[in-house]
Amino acid sequence: MSVAMLKIGAVLSTMIMITNWMSHKLPTLVGLRQDVARPGTSEKIISVLYPGEDDGWQVYGSVQGKCVCSIRSPVQSVCSGDPRYIHLRQTSDHVQNVSQYIEMLNSRTSQDLQQLRDSEMLLVTMETRLKTALNNAQSLTTKSLQELRWSMSEFRPLRLVLGRFRSDVSQFDSLREETSRLHDSLSILKEHFTLQYYHQLQHKASTLQHNLHTCSSRLGCGRLTGISAPVTVRSSGSRFGSWMMDSLIDSLDNRVWVMEGYFKGKRLVEFPSLSDFATGQNFIIHHLDQPWSGTGHVVYDGSLYYNKHNSNTLIRYQLSSGHILAQRDLDQAGFNNTFPYSWGGSSDIDLMADEAGLWAVYTTLPHGGNVVLSRLDPDTLQVMESWDTGFPKRSAGESFLICQTLYLTNSHLAGAKVHFSYHTSTSSYEYTDIPFHNQYSHISMLDYNPRMRALFTWNNGHQVIYDITLLHFIKTTKNNHRNISNVISK
């Protein structure tokens, strides 16, 4: 059997290993269900086990044919050995004992009170007889004195009742002080316990996220083979615009940034998280010093990169300080709708980021309007390398970059396909036929986020996410032989 046939057989036999960890993660971020697979999804790359069989959190991975990341969450008994937990249980038990004692005192007091109420008529009768005896001593007889003595004997149990009352009153004062101390102690303990435990979980969650990225990155870069059905995160804003999250793979910044419009805009909107963005809550508005053109902006490593209005100047704007850290002209790049995408919108310069860093997609007159791809220094914005793809930029609807391969669509309207790809590693191109569902008929921004492993789009006033399917070629050594494994992942 020929080598070519063996390779084809290997591809076909491993096509079933379709993984889609983003199809599990993205619905969680936007509040959608996780237990319903969307079209184009199959086996998950991330395996999550609840609860874990062992204490603690663990992540492991394998590249023997596929990447498997498993999480074991701590079982409930993991907290039982914590001294704070023991203290909390002891205090809670003490509170319960005090509560039970108070209930006993309350029951006894109620009985004593009822006995006092029953004795009230006896007191009235005794008071009447005593008044009669004082006013008319001659009316006293042996029989009446005996009746008076018998009535007095009926009040003897009240001495015990009054004694218990005195004791219970002191007990109530003591219990009131004790419950006050317990309340303060519980409040402090609860706050300390919750805060400390929250910090521990937060640290573990950060470690897990880093390990998951490490595990998935072991697959290396792959070739795009499919785009999932769209997930609409939000339907808000003008017809044109862009939205993004930090594209640096190791970043833990989950803020969402929004820039509406494509002409002379200066307003940058910040949302703390994707869920806040989905609901349109808790946003902050920043005003840029320099206006932008187009929708080809990108956030990378804490900075916003964009094209200055009516120029081919690139700007690096630091989000934390609100200052421009660098600006540089992109030599001979067209601007102001000289070489836009097919939809126009001053989209001459499109900045983007992938696993390898920061890039610019544009064209120049010397290149005859063909798409030029340049890798940029993220600090200085200087061009480090450039490639002429040979594809006319005005014929492209939009473009995005995955694993140093540029993909271009043939339209921004319904029925668009990923029509062309250019591989910088080999300086070669190929025509492709990868459809994707343009749900709202007009895309004015299309970008790949390597940290989320998803496509972000601005589609006619709707903000949409797509999962992607990548074909991975992984070289592994087994029994001193070098094999090629084919894995499709998301």
C-alpha positions in Angstrom: 0.0 0.0 0.0 1.4 3.4 -0.9 2.4 6.1 1.6 -0.3 8.4 0.2 -3.0 5.8 0.9 -1.7 5.2 4.4 -1.9 8.9 5.1 -5.5 9.1 3.7 -6.4 6.1 5.8 -4.9 7.7 8.9 -6.9 10.9 8.3 -10.2 9.0 7.8 -9.7 6.8 10.8 -9.1 9.7 13.1 -11.7 12.1 11.9 -14.0 10.8 14.7 -11.7 12.4 17.2 -13.5 15.7 17.0 -13.0 17.8 20.0 -14.7 21.1 20.9 -13.8 22.5 24.2 -15.0 26.0 23.1 -18.5 24.6 22.4 -18.5 23.7 26.1 -17.0 26.9 27.3 -18.6 29.6 25.2 -22.3 28.8 26.1 -21.2 29.0 29.8 -19.8 32.5 29.3 -23.0 33.8 27.6 -25.4 31.9 29.8 -26.5 29.2 27.3 -27.0 25.5 28.0 -23.9 23.3 28.0 -25.7 19.9 27.6 -26.9 20.5 24.0 -24.4 20.1 21.3 -24.6 22.6 18.5 -24.3 21.7 14.8 -20.7 20.8 13.9 -19.7 19.6 17.3 -18.9 16.2 18.6 -16.5 14.8 21.1 -15.3 17.3 23.7 -11.6 18.0 24.1 -12.1 18.9 27.8 -13.3 16.1 30.1 -14.7 17.4 33.4 -15.4 15.0 36.3 -17.7 16.0 39.2 -17.0 15.3 41.9 -13.3 14.2 41.8 -12.2 10.9 43.2 -9.3 12.5 45.0 -8.9 15.6 47.1 -7.6 18.7 45.3 -7.7 19.9 41.8 -5.7 18.1 39.0 -5.2 18.6 35.3 -3.4 16.3 33.0 -3.0 16.0 29.3 -1.9 13.6 26.6 -0.9 14.1 22.9 -1.0 10.4 22.0 -3.5 10.9 19.2 -5.5 13.5 21.0 -5.4 15.9 23.9 -7.4 15.0 27.0 -7.7 17.5 29.9 -9.4 16.2 33.0 -10.4 18.2 36.1 -11.0 16.6 39.5 -12.9 18.9 41.8 -12.4 18.5 45.6 -14.9 16.2 47.3 -17.1 17.6 50.0 -15.0 16.1 52.8 -11.9 18.1 51.8 -13.1 20.9 54.0 -13.6 18.7 57.1 -9.9 19.0 58.2 -9.7 22.7 57.9 -9.3 24.3 61.5 -11.6 27.1 60.5 -14.2 24.6 59.5 -13.9 22.8 62.8 -14.2 26.1 64.7 -17.2 27.0 62.8 -18.9 23.6 63.5 -18.1 23.9 67.2 -19.5 27.4 67.3 -22.6 26.3 65.5 -23.1 23.4 67.9 -22.7 25.9 70.8 -25.4 28.1 69.3 -27.7 25.2 68.9 -27.2 24.2 72.5 -28.0 27.8 73.6 -31.0 27.9 71.4 -32.3 24.6 72.9 -31.8 26.0 76.5 -33.6 29.2 75.6 -36.5 27.1 74.3 -36.6 25.2 77.6 -36.6 28.4 79.6 -39.3 29.8 77.4 -41.5 26.7 77.9 -41.0 26.8 81.7 -41.7 30.5 81.9 -44.9 30.1 79.9 -46.1 27.4 82.4 -45.2 29.6 85.4 -47.0 32.5 83.8 -50.1 30.5 83.3 -50.0 29.4 87.0 -49.8 33.0 88.0 -52.8 33.9 85.9 -54.8 31.0 87.5 -53.9 32.3 90.9 -55.2 35.8 90.1 -58.8 34.9 91.2 -57.5 33.5 94.4 -55.7 36.7 95.1 -58.9 38.7 94.5 -60.9 36.5 96.8 -58.2 36.6 99.5 -58.1 40.4 99.2 -61.9 40.6 99.7 -61.8 38.4 102.8 -58.9 40.3 104.4 -60.7 43.6 103.9 -63.9 42.2 105.5 -61.9 40.9 108.5 -60.2 44.2 109.0 -63.4 46.3 108.7 -65.5 43.9 110.9 -63.4 41.9 113.4 -66.6 40.6 115.1 -67.6 38.7 112.0 -64.6 36.4 112.3 -65.5 32.9 113.3 -63.5 29.7 113.7 -64.8 28.5 110.3 -63.9 31.7 108.5 -60.4 31.7 109.9 -59.9 28.1 108.8 -61.1 29.0 105.3 -58.7 32.0 105.3 -55.8 29.7 106.4 -56.7 27.2 103.6 -56.8 29.9 101.0 -53.3 31.1 102.2 -51.9 27.6 101.7 -53.0 27.6 98.1 -50.4 30.4 97.5 -47.4 28.4 98.7 -46.5 27.1 95.2 -46.2 30.7 94.1 -43.0 30.9 96.2 -41.4 28.3 93.9 -42.7 30.1 90.8 -41.2 33.4 92.0 -37.9 31.7 92.8 -37.7 30.2 89.3 -38.5 33.6 87.8 -35.6 35.2 89.7 -33.3 32.5 88.5 -34.6 32.6 84.9 -34.2 36.4 84.7 -30.5 36.1 85.6 -30.2 33.2 83.1 -31.8 35.3 80.4 -29.4 38.1 81.0 -26.5 35.7 80.8 -27.8 34.1 77.6 -28.4 37.4 76.0 -24.7 38.3 76.5 -23.6 34.8 75.3 -25.7 35.0 72.2 -24.4 38.5 71.4 -20.8 37.2 71.7 -21.6 34.1 69.6 -23.2 36.4 66.9 -20.1 38.5 66.7 -17.8 35.5 66.7 -19.9 33.8 63.9 -19.9 37.0 61.8 -16.1 37.3 62.0 -15.5 33.6 61.5 -17.9 33.4 58.5 -16.4 36.5 56.9 -12.9 35.2 57.4 -13.7 31.7 56.3 -15.6 32.8 53.2 -13.0 35.3 52.2 -10.1 32.9 52.6 -11.8 30.1 50.9 -12.8 32.4 48.1 -9.2 33.4 47.5 -8.1 29.8 47.6 -10.7 28.8 45.0 -9.9 31.9 42.9 -6.2 30.9 42.9 -7.1 27.3 42.0 -9.4 28.5 39.2 -6.6 30.7 37.7 -4.2 27.7 37.9 -6.7 25.5 36.2 -7.3 28.0 33.4 -3.6 28.2 32.8 -3.2 24.5 32.8 -6.1 24.0 30.4 -4.6 26.5 28.0 -1.3 24.6 28.3 -3.0 21.3 27.7 -4.9 22.5 24.6 -1.8 24.2 23.2 0.1 20.9 23.2 -1.9 20.1 20.1 -0.1 22.9 18.3 -1.6 24.9 15.5 -4.0 23.4 13.1 -5.7 24.0 9.7 -9.2 25.4 9.6 -11.7 22.8 8.4 -15.0 24.0 9.7 -17.0 26.8 11.4 -19.9 26.1 13.7 -23.3 27.6 13.8 -23.4 31.1 15.3 -24.1 32.0 18.9 -25.5 35.4 19.3 -24.1 37.0 22.4 -25.9 40.3 22.2 -28.1 42.3 19.8 -27.2 45.9 20.3 -25.5 48.8 18.8 -25.2 50.4 15.3 -25.0 48.4 12.1 -21.2 48.6 12.0 -18.7 48.2 14.8 -16.3 45.9 16.5 -16.1 44.0 19.9 -13.2 42.1 21.3 -11.4 40.5 24.3 -7.7 40.4 25.0 -6.2 38.0 22.5 -3.0 37.1 24.4 -3.2 33.4 25.2 -1.8 33.7 28.7 -4.0 36.7 29.6 -6.6 36.3 32.4 -8.3 39.6 31.5 -12.0 38.8 30.7 -13.1 42.3 29.9 -15.0 43.1 26.7 -14.3 46.2 24.6 -16.7 47.7 22.2 -16.2 50.4 19.5 -19.3 51.3 17.6 -19.2 52.7 14.0 -16.2 52.9 11.6 -15.8 56.6 11.0 -14.0 59.1 13.3 -15.1 57.3 16.5 -13.5 58.0 19.9 -15.7 56.3 22.4 -14.4 53.0 23.8 -16.9 51.0 26.1 -15.5 48.6 28.7 -17.5 45.7 30.2 -16.0 43.7 33.1 -16.9 40.3 31.6 -18.7 38.6 28.7 -21.8 38.0 30.9 -21.9 41.8 31.7 -21.6 42.5 28.0 -24.4 40.0 27.1 -26.7 41.8 29.5 -25.5 45.3 28.8 -24.7 46.1 32.4 -21.8 47.6 34.5 -20.0 49.3 31.6 -17.5 52.1 31.6 -17.0 54.6 28.8 -13.5 55.8 27.8 -12.7 58.6 25.4 -9.7 58.1 23.1 -7.4 61.0 22.3 -7.2 60.1 18.6 -10.2 58.9 16.5 -10.3 55.7 14.6 -11.1 54.5 11.1 -12.6 51.1 10.2 -13.4 48.2 12.5 -10.1 46.4 12.4 -9.1 47.0 16.0 -7.6 44.4 18.4 -6.8 44.2 22.1 -3.6 42.4 22.7 -1.6 42.1 26.0 -3.5 45.0 27.7 -3.3 47.5 24.8 -5.7 48.5 22.1 -4.3 48.7 18.6 -6.2 50.7 16.0 -5.9 52.7 12.8 -5.9 56.5 13.3 -8.7 58.2 11.3 -7.8 59.5 7.8 -4.3 58.1 7.9 -2.2 55.0 7.8 -1.0 55.6 11.3 -1.2 52.7 13.8 -1.8 53.5 17.4 -1.0 51.5 20.5 -3.3 52.7 23.4 -2.6 51.2 26.9 -5.9 50.4 28.5 -4.6 50.6 32.1 -3.1 54.1 31.9 -5.2 55.6 29.1 -2.1 56.8 27.3 -0.8 56.3 23.8 2.4 54.3 24.1 3.3 54.1 20.4 2.2 55.3 17.0 3.8 54.6 13.6 2.9 54.9 10.0 2.3 51.7 8.0 4.5 52.5 5.1 2.6 53.1 1.8 -0.6 51.5 3.2 -3.8 52.7 1.7 -6.4 54.4 3.9 -9.7 56.3 3.7 -11.4 53.7 1.5 -8.5 53.4 -0.9 -8.3 49.6 -0.5 -11.1 48.5 1.8 -12.8 45.2 2.1 -15.9 44.7 -0.2 -18.2 46.3 2.4 -16.2 49.5 2.5 -16.3 51.3 5.9 -12.7 52.6 5.8 -11.6 49.0 6.4 -8.2 49.6 4.6 -6.1 48.4 7.6 -7.2 45.4 9.6 -5.2 44.7 12.8 -5.4 41.2 14.3 -3.7 38.8 16.7 -3.1 35.0 16.7 -1.0 32.5 18.5 2.2 34.1 17.1 1.5 37.7 17.9 0.3 41.0 16.3 -0.4 41.4 12.6 -1.7 43.9 10.1 -3.7 43.1 6.9 -3.7 45.9 4.3 -2.4 46.7 0.8 -0.4 49.3 -1.1 -0.2 50.7 -4.6 3.1 49.0 -5.3 1.4 45.7 -4.4 -1.4 46.4 -6.9 -4.1 46.2 -4.3 -3.3 42.6 -3.3 -3.6 41.8 0.3 -0.4 42.3 2.3 0.1 40.5 5.6 2.7 42.0 8.0 3.8 40.8 11.4 4.3 43.7 13.8 6.3 44.4 16.9 3.6 44.9 19.6 5.8 47.4 21.4 7.0 49.6 18.6 4.5 48.7 15.8 7.5 48.3 13.5 7.0 45.8 10.6 9.0 42.7 11.2 8.0 40.5 8.2 5.7 40.9 5.2 4.0 38.6 2.7 2.2 39.4 -0.6 -0.7 37.0 -0.7 -1.7 37.8 -4.3 -5.4 38.1 -3.4 -7.1 41.4 -4.4 -8.3 43.0 -1.1 -11.4 44.6 -2.6 -12.6 41.1 -3.4 -12.4 40.0 0.2 -15.4 40.4 2.5 -13.3 40.1 5.7 -10.2 38.2 6.9 -8.9 36.5 10.1 -5.7 34.9 11.1 -5.2 31.4 12.8 -1.9 29.9 13.5 0.0 32.2 11.1 -2.4 31.3 8.3 -4.6 34.1 6.8 -8.1 33.2 5.8 -10.2 35.5 3.5 -14.0 35.3 2.8 -15.4 36.0 -0.6 -18.2 38.2 0.7 -19.5 40.0 3.7 -23.1 39.1 2.8 -25.2 36.0 3.2 -23.8 32.9 1.5 -20.2 33.9 2.2 -17.5 31.3 2.4 -13.9 31.1 3.5 -12.6 31.2 0.0 -8.8 31.7 0.3 -6.0 30.9 2.7 -2.4 32.0 2.8 0.2 30.0 4.8 3.1 32.2 6.0 5.1 29.2 7.1 5.4 28.1 3.4 4.6 31.3 1.6 1.9 29.4 -0.3 -1.8 29.8 -0.8 -4.8 27.6 -1.6 -8.4 28.1 -2.4 -10.9 26.7 0.1 -14.6 26.1 0.4 -15.6 26.5 4.1 -19.1 27.9 4.5 -20.3 29.8 7.6 -23.7 30.9 8.5 -24.0 34.7 8.1 -27.2 34.9 10.2 -27.8 38.7 10.0 -26.6 39.2 6.4 -23.9 41.9 6.8 -20.6 41.3 8.6 -18.4 44.4 9.2 -15.9 42.8 11.6 -14.5 39.3 11.7 -11.7 38.3 14.0 -10.1 35.2 15.6 -9.4 35.3 19.3 -6.6 32.7 20.0 -7.3 32.7 23.8 -11.0 31.9 23.3 -10.3 29.8 20.1 -13.4 31.4 18.5 -14.4 33.9 15.8 -15.9 37.2 16.9 -18.1 39.0 14.5 -20.1 42.2 14.3 -23.1 41.2 12.1 -25.5 44.0 11.3 -25.8 45.2 14.9 -25.4 41.8 16.4 -22.4 40.5 18.3 -21.8 36.8 17.4 -19.4 34.0 18.2 -18.4 31.0 16.1 -16.6 27.9 17.2 -14.0 26.6 14.8 -12.7 23.2 13.9 -9.0 22.7 13.3 -7.2 19.8 11.8 -4.0 19.1 13.8 -1.0 17.1 12.6 0.9 15.8 15.7 4.2 14.0 15.5 4.6 11.5 18.3 7.3 8.9 18.9 6.3 5.4 19.9 8.4 2.3 19.8 11.2 4.2 18.2 8.9 4.9 15.2 7.7 8.4 14.2 4.0 8.5 13.5 1.6 11.2 12.3 -1.6 11.6 14.1 -4.5 13.6 12.9 -6.7 15.4 15.4 -9.6 17.7 14.9 -10.1 20.1 17.8 -12.0 23.2 18.8 
